[in-house]
Amino acid sequence: MTDQTLIILGASGDLTARLLLPGLGALLATGQVPGLTLIGAARDDWDSSRWRQRVAESFGDGVATDVVERARYLPTDVTSADDLRRVLDAAEGPAAIFFALPPAVTARACDALTELDLPEGTRLVLEKPFGIDGDAASALNRVLARLVPEERIHRVDHFLGKSTVLNILGLRFANRIFEPVLDAGHIASVDIVFDEALALEGRAGYYDHAGALADMIQSHLLQILALLAMEAPTTLEAAEFRDRKADVLRSTRPFSDDPAACSRRARYTAGELDGRKLPGYAEEPGVEASRGTETLAELVVTVDNWRWAGVPFRLRSGKAIGSSRKEAVITFKRPPRIPDGLYGCDQPDRLRIGFGPDRLALDFNINGPGDPFELDPVSLEAAFGPGDLPPYGEVLRGVFDNDPTLSVRGDTAEQCWRIVEPVVAAWRAGDVPLLEYPAGSSGPEDSLLT
């Protein structure tokens, strides 16, 4: 592998310190990407010494000390073509530009790059959400197409770097006991839930403009849906794998023409979580309460194709939830008839895929240890392999290897916005009320989940 440069635009931000640099450090610790040059760029008036300190703290002791020592920081207006030219001139070898920026700033930075002749081999790495709506995503795709070929554009969804999420593919396509029954004939519903205890945590500048629907459902959870519902690819090479994901998302739409019937939105009020007293979201510093940003979103969609037609896929994500829940649950239809004389079969069979902890469980009913005619629920569980890299490390490995398999293709990004746009429009029009739930609770009582 030749020497490469990673340019991080937005190097002083929270994303860089919390996720991107630790992921990079884990990747470098495996001995991959030798000769990497790391350049940080942002508006903040830092110098290279302060940048190296941040990099070293994120990497940990003894990790890629040569990369730390060579790391450079350039104060930069990321929307200025002249400033971006200066940053690119400092690169050694092919450069990957990581836009660790809010969507609107990313779009302006890409516009500025059109004034430059990008060096051969330049790759562009963009964070979610991709654009702020469907029109913005389409416009940004057109700009990116002027800069580099599609195979060198990496629209990052770090959920696709989670080993547990990728294990969905092995679970489905390497086990004959599951794949033949994953269809509308056998499945009653699919729930994809990512409820977390984290509240706003000082991210109002980004989150108050995004909300739970754009931050989690439009991006991450629809990608998980695509893996759960896709047809078996012939190979996991990028083109084939991404085609099958795109097929699913093109078939996906809200479950009802009435957004009030198939979506919910809510935000947390003051409460207590893990022994901490939390203010209501509307009282959090930096939040504009009148904007009505939701911290919990639910959306029911259908994958309107031969395999899944009529099966509700219920997507939900919420912040400041006391009973943290991160899993996909595939609920099977009940048996058409249970023989007279057997009783106690109250729970349907379920296949659970946990995203934290990373576990697989199969819930079903068997004859109990006492009365042989009474059925008792049991659960078989197994742990998923943790993988050798954290999600951002896995994503960055794909960038440096010029492998777009784990990145989101341009048409797919637009499809994700198309799916949620009827709901977004109804929410903005006030057709779906903004519910409330106390921080530390399980969410609003009026939930679409069973």
Secondary structure as a PSIPRED ss2 file (coil, helix, strand):
# PSIPRED VFORMAT (PSIPRED V4.0)

   1 M C   1.000  0.000  0.000
   2 T C   1.000  0.000  0.000
   3 D C   1.000  0.000  0.000
   4 Q C   1.000  0.000  0.000
   5 T E   0.000  0.000  1.000
   6 L E   0.000  0.000  1.000
   7 I E   0.000  0.000  1.000
   8 I E   0.000  0.000  1.000
   9 L E   0.000  0.000  1.000
  10 G C   1.000  0.000  0.000
  11 A C   1.000  0.000  0.000
  12 S C   1.000  0.000  0.000
  13 G C   1.000  0.000  0.000
  14 D H   0.000  1.000  0.000
  15 L H   0.000  1.000  0.000
  16 T H   0.000  1.000  0.000
  17 A H   0.000  1.000  0.000
  18 R H   0.000  1.000  0.000
  19 L H   0.000  1.000  0.000
  20 L H   0.000  1.000  0.000
  21 L H   0.000  1.000  0.000
  22 P H   0.000  1.000  0.000
  23 G H   0.000  1.000  0.000
  24 L H   0.000  1.000  0.000
  25 G H   0.000  1.000  0.000
  26 A H   0.000  1.000  0.000
  27 L H   0.000  1.000  0.000
  28 L H   0.000  1.000  0.000
  29 A H   0.000  1.000  0.000
  30 T C   1.000  0.000  0.000
  31 G C   1.000  0.000  0.000
  32 Q C   1.000  0.000  0.000
  33 V C   1.000  0.000  0.000
  34 P C   1.000  0.000  0.000
  35 G C   1.000  0.000  0.000
  36 L C   1.000  0.000  0.000
  37 T E   0.000  0.000  1.000
  38 L E   0.000  0.000  1.000
  39 I E   0.000  0.000  1.000
  40 G E   0.000  0.000  1.000
  41 A E   0.000  0.000  1.000
  42 A E   0.000  0.000  1.000
  43 R C   1.000  0.000  0.000
  44 D C   1.000  0.000  0.000
  45 D C   1.000  0.000  0.000
  46 W C   1.000  0.000  0.000
  47 D C   1.000  0.000  0.000
  48 S H   0.000  1.000  0.000
  49 S H   0.000  1.000  0.000
  50 R H   0.000  1.000  0.000
  51 W H   0.000  1.000  0.000
  52 R H   0.000  1.000  0.000
  53 Q H   0.000  1.000  0.000
  54 R H   0.000  1.000  0.000
  55 V H   0.000  1.000  0.000
  56 A H   0.000  1.000  0.000
  57 E H   0.000  1.000  0.000
  58 S H   0.000  1.000  0.000
  59 F H   0.000  1.000  0.000
  60 G C   1.000  0.000  0.000
  61 D C   1.000  0.000  0.000
  62 G C   1.000  0.000  0.000
  63 V C   1.000  0.000  0.000
  64 A C   1.000  0.000  0.000
  65 T H   0.000  1.000  0.000
  66 D H   0.000  1.000  0.000
  67 V H   0.000  1.000  0.000
  68 V H   0.000  1.000  0.000
  69 E H   0.000  1.000  0.000
  70 R H   0.000  1.000  0.000
  71 A C   1.000  0.000  0.000
  72 R E   0.000  0.000  1.000
  73 Y E   0.000  0.000  1.000
  74 L E   0.000  0.000  1.000
  75 P E   0.000  0.000  1.000
  76 T C   1.000  0.000  0.000
  77 D C   1.000  0.000  0.000
  78 V C   1.000  0.000  0.000
  79 T C   1.000  0.000  0.000
  80 S C   1.000  0.000  0.000
  81 A H   0.000  1.000  0.000
  82 D H   0.000  1.000  0.000
  83 D H   0.000  1.000  0.000
  84 L H   0.000  1.000  0.000
  85 R H   0.000  1.000  0.000
  86 R H   0.000  1.000  0.000
  87 V H   0.000  1.000  0.000
  88 L H   0.000  1.000  0.000
  89 D H   0.000  1.000  0.000
  90 A C   1.000  0.000  0.000
  91 A C   1.000  0.000  0.000
  92 E C   1.000  0.000  0.000
  93 G C   1.000  0.000  0.000
  94 P C   1.000  0.000  0.000
  95 A E   0.000  0.000  1.000
  96 A E   0.000  0.000  1.000
  97 I E   0.000  0.000  1.000
  98 F E   0.000  0.000  1.000
  99 F E   0.000  0.000  1.000
 100 A C   1.000  0.000  0.000
 101 L C   1.000  0.000  0.000
 102 P C   1.000  0.000  0.000
 103 P H   0.000  1.000  0.000
 104 A H   0.000  1.000  0.000
 105 V H   0.000  1.000  0.000
 106 T H   0.000  1.000  0.000
 107 A H   0.000  1.000  0.000
 108 R H   0.000  1.000  0.000
 109 A H   0.000  1.000  0.000
 110 C H   0.000  1.000  0.000
 111 D H   0.000  1.000  0.000
 112 A H   0.000  1.000  0.000
 113 L H   0.000  1.000  0.000
 114 T C   1.000  0.000  0.000
 115 E C   1.000  0.000  0.000
 116 L C   1.000  0.000  0.000
 117 D C   1.000  0.000  0.000
 118 L C   1.000  0.000  0.000
 119 P C   1.000  0.000  0.000
 120 E C   1.000  0.000  0.000
 121 G C   1.000  0.000  0.000
 122 T C   1.000  0.000  0.000
 123 R E   0.000  0.000  1.000
 124 L E   0.000  0.000  1.000
 125 V E   0.000  0.000  1.000
 126 L E   0.000  0.000  1.000
 127 E C   1.000  0.000  0.000
 128 K C   1.000  0.000  0.000
 129 P C   1.000  0.000  0.000
 130 F C   1.000  0.000  0.000
 131 G C   1.000  0.000  0.000
 132 I C   1.000  0.000  0.000
 133 D C   1.000  0.000  0.000
 134 G H   0.000  1.000  0.000
 135 D H   0.000  1.000  0.000
 136 A H   0.000  1.000  0.000
 137 A H   0.000  1.000  0.000
 138 S H   0.000  1.000  0.000
 139 A H   0.000  1.000  0.000
 140 L H   0.000  1.000  0.000
 141 N H   0.000  1.000  0.000
 142 R H   0.000  1.000  0.000
 143 V H   0.000  1.000  0.000
 144 L H   0.000  1.000  0.000
 145 A H   0.000  1.000  0.000
 146 R H   0.000  1.000  0.000
 147 L H   0.000  1.000  0.000
 148 V C   1.000  0.000  0.000
 149 P C   1.000  0.000  0.000
 150 E H   0.000  1.000  0.000
 151 E H   0.000  1.000  0.000
 152 R H   0.000  1.000  0.000
 153 I E   0.000  0.000  1.000
 154 H E   0.000  0.000  1.000
 155 R E   0.000  0.000  1.000
 156 V C   1.000  0.000  0.000
 157 D C   1.000  0.000  0.000
 158 H H   0.000  1.000  0.000
 159 F H   0.000  1.000  0.000
 160 L H   0.000  1.000  0.000
 161 G H   0.000  1.000  0.000
 162 K C   1.000  0.000  0.000
 163 S H   0.000  1.000  0.000
 164 T H   0.000  1.000  0.000
 165 V H   0.000  1.000  0.000
 166 L H   0.000  1.000  0.000
 167 N H   0.000  1.000  0.000
 168 I H   0.000  1.000  0.000
 169 L H   0.000  1.000  0.000
 170 G H   0.000  1.000  0.000
 171 L H   0.000  1.000  0.000
 172 R H   0.000  1.000  0.000
 173 F H   0.000  1.000  0.000
 174 A C   1.000  0.000  0.000
 175 N C   1.000  0.000  0.000
 176 R C   1.000  0.000  0.000
 177 I C   1.000  0.000  0.000
 178 F C   1.000  0.000  0.000
 179 E H   0.000  1.000  0.000
 180 P H   0.000  1.000  0.000
 181 V H   0.000  1.000  0.000
 182 L C   1.000  0.000  0.000
 183 D C   1.000  0.000  0.000
 184 A C   1.000  0.000  0.000
 185 G C   1.000  0.000  0.000
 186 H C   1.000  0.000  0.000
 187 I E   0.000  0.000  1.000
 188 A E   0.000  0.000  1.000
 189 S E   0.000  0.000  1.000
 190 V E   0.000  0.000  1.000
 191 D E   0.000  0.000  1.000
 192 I E   0.000  0.000  1.000
 193 V E   0.000  0.000  1.000
 194 F E   0.000  0.000  1.000
 195 D E   0.000  0.000  1.000
 196 E C   1.000  0.000  0.000
 197 A C   1.000  0.000  0.000
 198 L C   1.000  0.000  0.000
 199 A C   1.000  0.000  0.000
 200 L C   1.000  0.000  0.000
 201 E C   1.000  0.000  0.000
 202 G C   1.000  0.000  0.000
 203 R C   1.000  0.000  0.000
 204 A H   0.000  1.000  0.000
 205 G H   0.000  1.000  0.000
 206 Y H   0.000  1.000  0.000
 207 Y H   0.000  1.000  0.000
 208 D H   0.000  1.000  0.000
 209 H H   0.000  1.000  0.000
 210 A H   0.000  1.000  0.000
 211 G H   0.000  1.000  0.000
 212 A H   0.000  1.000  0.000
 213 L H   0.000  1.000  0.000
 214 A H   0.000  1.000  0.000
 215 D H   0.000  1.000  0.000
 216 M H   0.000  1.000  0.000
 217 I H   0.000  1.000  0.000
 218 Q H   0.000  1.000  0.000
 219 S H   0.000  1.000  0.000
 220 H H   0.000  1.000  0.000
 221 L H   0.000  1.000  0.000
 222 L H   0.000  1.000  0.000
 223 Q H   0.000  1.000  0.000
 224 I H   0.000  1.000  0.000
 225 L H   0.000  1.000  0.000
 226 A H   0.000  1.000  0.000
 227 L H   0.000  1.000  0.000
 228 L H   0.000  1.000  0.000
 229 A H   0.000  1.000  0.000
 230 M C   1.000  0.000  0.000
 231 E C   1.000  0.000  0.000
 232 A C   1.000  0.000  0.000
 233 P C   1.000  0.000  0.000
 234 T C   1.000  0.000  0.000
 235 T C   1.000  0.000  0.000
 236 L C   1.000  0.000  0.000
 237 E C   1.000  0.000  0.000
 238 A H   0.000  1.000  0.000
 239 A H   0.000  1.000  0.000
 240 E H   0.000  1.000  0.000
 241 F H   0.000  1.000  0.000
 242 R H   0.000  1.000  0.000
 243 D H   0.000  1.000  0.000
 244 R H   0.000  1.000  0.000
 245 K H   0.000  1.000  0.000
 246 A H   0.000  1.000  0.000
 247 D H   0.000  1.000  0.000
 248 V H   0.000  1.000  0.000
 249 L H   0.000  1.000  0.000
 250 R H   0.000  1.000  0.000
 251 S C   1.000  0.000  0.000
 252 T E   0.000  0.000  1.000
 253 R E   0.000  0.000  1.000
 254 P E   0.000  0.000  1.000
 255 F C   1.000  0.000  0.000
 256 S C   1.000  0.000  0.000
 257 D C   1.000  0.000  0.000
 258 D C   1.000  0.000  0.000
 259 P H   0.000  1.000  0.000
 260 A H   0.000  1.000  0.000
 261 A H   0.000  1.000  0.000
 262 C H   0.000  1.000  0.000
 263 S E   0.000  0.000  1.000
 264 R E   0.000  0.000  1.000
 265 R E   0.000  0.000  1.000
 266 A E   0.000  0.000  1.000
 267 R E   0.000  0.000  1.000
 268 Y E   0.000  0.000  1.000
 269 T E   0.000  0.000  1.000
 270 A C   1.000  0.000  0.000
 271 G E   0.000  0.000  1.000
 272 E E   0.000  0.000  1.000
 273 L E   0.000  0.000  1.000
 274 D C   1.000  0.000  0.000
 275 G C   1.000  0.000  0.000
 276 R E   0.000  0.000  1.000
 277 K E   0.000  0.000  1.000
 278 L E   0.000  0.000  1.000
 279 P C   1.000  0.000  0.000
 280 G C   1.000  0.000  0.000
 281 Y H   0.000  1.000  0.000
 282 A H   0.000  1.000  0.000
 283 E H   0.000  1.000  0.000
 284 E C   1.000  0.000  0.000
 285 P C   1.000  0.000  0.000
 286 G C   1.000  0.000  0.000
 287 V C   1.000  0.000  0.000
 288 E C   1.000  0.000  0.000
 289 A H   0.000  1.000  0.000
 290 S H   0.000  1.000  0.000
 291 R H   0.000  1.000  0.000
 292 G C   1.000  0.000  0.000
 293 T C   1.000  0.000  0.000
 294 E C   1.000  0.000  0.000
 295 T C   1.000  0.000  0.000
 296 L E   0.000  0.000  1.000
 297 A E   0.000  0.000  1.000
 298 E E   0.000  0.000  1.000
 299 L E   0.000  0.000  1.000
 300 V E   0.000  0.000  1.000
 301 V E   0.000  0.000  1.000
 302 T E   0.000  0.000  1.000
 303 V E   0.000  0.000  1.000
 304 D C   1.000  0.000  0.000
 305 N C   1.000  0.000  0.000
 306 W C   1.000  0.000  0.000
 307 R C   1.000  0.000  0.000
 308 W C   1.000  0.000  0.000
 309 A C   1.000  0.000  0.000
 310 G C   1.000  0.000  0.000
 311 V C   1.000  0.000  0.000
 312 P E   0.000  0.000  1.000
 313 F E   0.000  0.000  1.000
 314 R E   0.000  0.000  1.000
 315 L E   0.000  0.000  1.000
 316 R E   0.000  0.000  1.000
 317 S E   0.000  0.000  1.000
 318 G E   0.000  0.000  1.000
 319 K C   1.000  0.000  0.000
 320 A C   1.000  0.000  0.000
 321 I C   1.000  0.000  0.000
 322 G C   1.000  0.000  0.000
 323 S C   1.000  0.000  0.000
 324 S C   1.000  0.000  0.000
 325 R E   0.000  0.000  1.000
 326 K E   0.000  0.000  1.000
 327 E E   0.000  0.000  1.000
 328 A E   0.000  0.000  1.000
 329 V E   0.000  0.000  1.000
 330 I E   0.000  0.000  1.000
 331 T E   0.000  0.000  1.000
 332 F E   0.000  0.000  1.000
 333 K C   1.000  0.000  0.000
 334 R C   1.000  0.000  0.000
 335 P C   1.000  0.000  0.000
 336 P C   1.000  0.000  0.000
 337 R C   1.000  0.000  0.000
 338 I C   1.000  0.000  0.000
 339 P C   1.000  0.000  0.000
 340 D C   1.000  0.000  0.000
 341 G C   1.000  0.000  0.000
 342 L C   1.000  0.000  0.000
 343 Y E   0.000  0.000  1.000
 344 G C   1.000  0.000  0.000
 345 C C   1.000  0.000  0.000
 346 D C   1.000  0.000  0.000
 347 Q C   1.000  0.000  0.000
 348 P C   1.000  0.000  0.000
 349 D C   1.000  0.000  0.000
 350 R E   0.000  0.000  1.000
 351 L E   0.000  0.000  1.000
 352 R E   0.000  0.000  1.000
 353 I E   0.000  0.000  1.000
 354 G E   0.000  0.000  1.000
 355 F C   1.000  0.000  0.000
 356 G C   1.000  0.000  0.000
 357 P C   1.000  0.000  0.000
 358 D C   1.000  0.000  0.000
 359 R E   0.000  0.000  1.000
 360 L E   0.000  0.000  1.000
 361 A E   0.000  0.000  1.000
 362 L E   0.000  0.000  1.000
 363 D E   0.000  0.000  1.000
 364 F E   0.000  0.000  1.000
 365 N E   0.000  0.000  1.000
 366 I E   0.000  0.000  1.000
 367 N E   0.000  0.000  1.000
 368 G C   1.000  0.000  0.000
 369 P C   1.000  0.000  0.000
 370 G C   1.000  0.000  0.000
 371 D C   1.000  0.000  0.000
 372 P C   1.000  0.000  0.000
 373 F C   1.000  0.000  0.000
 374 E E   0.000  0.000  1.000
 375 L E   0.000  0.000  1.000
 376 D E   0.000  0.000  1.000
 377 P E   0.000  0.000  1.000
 378 V E   0.000  0.000  1.000
 379 S E   0.000  0.000  1.000
 380 L E   0.000  0.000  1.000
 381 E E   0.000  0.000  1.000
 382 A E   0.000  0.000  1.000
 383 A E   0.000  0.000  1.000
 384 F C   1.000  0.000  0.000
 385 G C   1.000  0.000  0.000
 386 P C   1.000  0.000  0.000
 387 G C   1.000  0.000  0.000
 388 D C   1.000  0.000  0.000
 389 L C   1.000  0.000  0.000
 390 P C   1.000  0.000  0.000
 391 P H   0.000  1.000  0.000
 392 Y H   0.000  1.000  0.000
 393 G H   0.000  1.000  0.000
 394 E H   0.000  1.000  0.000
 395 V H   0.000  1.000  0.000
 396 L H   0.000  1.000  0.000
 397 R H   0.000  1.000  0.000
 398 G H   0.000  1.000  0.000
 399 V H   0.000  1.000  0.000
 400 F H   0.000  1.000  0.000
 401 D C   1.000  0.000  0.000
 402 N C   1.000  0.000  0.000
 403 D C   1.000  0.000  0.000
 404 P C   1.000  0.000  0.000
 405 T C   1.000  0.000  0.000
 406 L C   1.000  0.000  0.000
 407 S C   1.000  0.000  0.000
 408 V E   0.000  0.000  1.000
 409 R C   1.000  0.000  0.000
 410 G H   0.000  1.000  0.000
 411 D H   0.000  1.000  0.000
 412 T H   0.000  1.000  0.000
 413 A H   0.000  1.000  0.000
 414 E H   0.000  1.000  0.000
 415 Q H   0.000  1.000  0.000
 416 C H   0.000  1.000  0.000
 417 W H   0.000  1.000  0.000
 418 R H   0.000  1.000  0.000
 419 I H   0.000  1.000  0.000
 420 V H   0.000  1.000  0.000
 421 E H   0.000  1.000  0.000
 422 P H   0.000  1.000  0.000
 423 V H   0.000  1.000  0.000
 424 V H   0.000  1.000  0.000
 425 A H   0.000  1.000  0.000
 426 A H   0.000  1.000  0.000
 427 W H   0.000  1.000  0.000
 428 R H   0.000  1.000  0.000
 429 A C   1.000  0.000  0.000
 430 G C   1.000  0.000  0.000
 431 D C   1.000  0.000  0.000
 432 V C   1.000  0.000  0.000
 433 P C   1.000  0.000  0.000
 434 L E   0.000  0.000  1.000
 435 L E   0.000  0.000  1.000
 436 E E   0.000  0.000  1.000
 437 Y E   0.000  0.000  1.000
 438 P E   0.000  0.000  1.000
 439 A C   1.000  0.000  0.000
 440 G C   1.000  0.000  0.000
 441 S C   1.000  0.000  0.000
 442 S C   1.000  0.000  0.000
 443 G C   1.000  0.000  0.000
 444 P C   1.000  0.000  0.000
 445 E C   1.000  0.000  0.000
 446 D C   1.000  0.000  0.000
 447 S C   1.000  0.000  0.000
 448 L C   1.000  0.000  0.000
 449 L C   1.000  0.000  0.000
 450 T C   1.000  0.000  0.000
